[in-house]
């Protein structure tokens, strides 16, 4: 899989014109898959995002009018159950016409086995017409062909409590030194600067410290050319350790919902994906209460500030009887009409710049990152081999829970990395 690592320039995607779709093809012959050839009707859609079921279904009125396609959504809340269902169904024509998945190694595995439908024609048309920025296709490219389309993109940025900043005379930092000054000022005022947890989401501070210190260093971790025990990585971990020793992070074992914690001032900032704006709204926060900003680079000499990006794909099963229907919906999904409706239902930055973003703060941030001096890199979860990710998030969690010499934690991660890369020879 040719994954997007550090991407120069914008990932802005220009819209496909919304229109009724007939005979849409992703680059393969629908007859070979057992597809009925139908491009209108009710499309079976399986997703591991059960909480978003209603959001997806809310698009049916729009998609029904534009493309004469509506979704029948089956949501799974258990990740293992979902993965098992999808992989078992691939061998039959009963495979869902559309399903959500992940970029990175797990998508590579499906492509290698010929289980997902090619979408090269959809992407190529968009690129040729200037509807899609070519860089966005890189994370969906395998041996020169595209598979799946983006469900969404999310930038990993810093959310902050506006009241905490205002009460302490702080403005949004634009350099790493300014961010450190913000953290110091908050600490001196008795306010914990950053949220941190020892479970699952343990990787984001590491990814930013590494990528914004040296993008090539982060790239090297994705290929095995850089070791987690290399001096440069150890130095990054020691920066993190020093910040923890300064008291800049919240209690990693707290059971308080982090959105609630930000609202009530348990901490002033949280590093998360832009989709987290929905969580904050659910906690009762409004754009008057919180803001967001791209985290400044550690290395001020970088010409472009690295920003982590998460892009989740929507895919079509090659064996599905609804293959052509799924591909037709995939093309409609990329349109400005579809993405405006999706943003209204779900909320986030939009991969399509012609879509209307309902949250003005997200719209402003999306435009800033797309048009400014920023460069995107794949989130740690997608960029690294999954076996290494599983060990790394456990070890980062242990490091967060018991701060100290980072080398033992890094050695454990590197042992898994050595094993993985050796298996690839």
Residue, then its C-alpha position, 0 to 999 in steps of 0.5 A: x500500500x502506498x500510504x500517505x506519510x508526510x504530504x506536501x501541500x494541501x489535501x483539499x478536495x474539490x467537489x464532484x458535481x452532484x448528479x444522478x449516477x448511472x453505470x458508475x464503475x470503479x475500474x473493474x467489471x461488475x459482471x466478474x464479481x457477481x454484481x447485479x449491475x444495478x446503480x439505484x436502489x437500497x444499498x446495504x451498508x455495514x459500519x463499525x461506527x454504530x453510534x453514527x448509524x443515525x447520521x448515515x441514515x439522515x443522508x437518505x433523503x439527499x442521496x435518494x434525490x440526487x442519486x436514487x440510492x438510500x442506505x440500509x445501515x447495520x452498525x456494529x459496536x464490537x470491533x472484533x465482531x465487525x471485523x469477523x463479519x466483514x472478512x467472512x462475508x467477502x467470500x460470498x455475494x452477500x458481502x455488503x455493497x458498502x462498508x467502513x474500514x481503515x487505511x494503512x496495513x489493514x486495507x493493504x491486506x484486503x487489497x492483497x487478497x482481492x477483496x475490495x473493489x477498485x475505485x481508480x475510475x472514480x479517483x481518476x475522473x476527480x483528479x483529471x477534472x480538478x475535483x480531488x487533490x491528488x495527494x488525498x488519493x495517495x493513502x488509497x493507492x496500491x500498485x498505482x490503483x485506488x481502492x475505497x473513497x474517504x469517509x472523512x478526514x480529521x486533523x489532530x489538533x489542540x482543543x482549548x478552554x477559552x475561559x481558562x485562556x482568557x482568565x490567564x491573559x493567554x492567546x493562541x500560541x503560534x510557536x513551540x516556545x509560546x506553547x510552553x509559555x502557555x503551559x507554564x502560565x497555566x501551571x503557575x495559576x493552578x490550572x493543569x495544561x494538558x489532558x492525558x490518559x494511560x489507555x488507548x489514546x496514548x500515542x498523540x503526544x508522541x506522534x506530534x513530538x516526533x513528526x514536528x521535531x523531524x518529519x523524516x524521523x517519523x517517516x523512518x519509524x513507518x519503514x523500520x529505518x528508524x528504531x524506537x531506541x535511536x537517540x533521537x527518539x529517546x530525546x523526544x521521550x525525555x522532552x515528554x518526560x520533562x513535561x510530565x515532571x513539570x505537572x503539565x498533564x492531567x491524572x492519567x487514571x481519571x474516570x471523568x469524561x475528557x469532554x466534561x473535564x475540559x468544560x469544567x476546567x480540570x485541564x485547559x487543553x486536549x490533543x484530539x481529532x477534529x471530530x471531537x468537537x461533537x463530543x464537546x457539544x455533547x458535553x454542553x460546550x459551544x464555540x464560545x467555550x472552546x477553540x482549536x488550533x494546529x499544534x506548533x512544531x517543536x522544530x521552529x526551523x521547519x518551513x511547514x508545520x506537521x499536522x496528523x491526519x486521520x482518514x477513514x475509508x468507505x469501501x465496496x466488497x469485490x464479491x458483493x451483488x451490490x458492487x455497482x450500487x456501492x460504487x455509484x454511492x461512493x462517487x456520489x459521496x464525494x460530492x459537495x451536496x453529500x459532504x454538506x449533508x454529512x457535515x450537517x449530520x455529523x460535524x467535522x472538517x470537510x475533505x471537500x472544500x465546496x462543502x458547507x461546514x456547519x461549525x464555523x470554528x471547524x470551517x476556519x481551521x480547515x481553511x487555515x490548514x488547507x491554505x497555510x504552511x502546514x504539511x500532513x502526516x498519517x496518524x500513528x494508528x494508520x502509519x505504523x504496522x498494527x502489531x507495533x501499534x498495539x505494543x506501542x500504545x500499551x507501552x506509552x500508557x505504561x510510561x504515562x502511568x509511571x513516568x521514568x527512564x523511557x528506554x525500557x518502554x522503547x526497548x519493548x516497542x522496538x522488540x516488536x518492531x524488529x520482529x515485524x520487519x524481520x517477517x517482511x524480508 
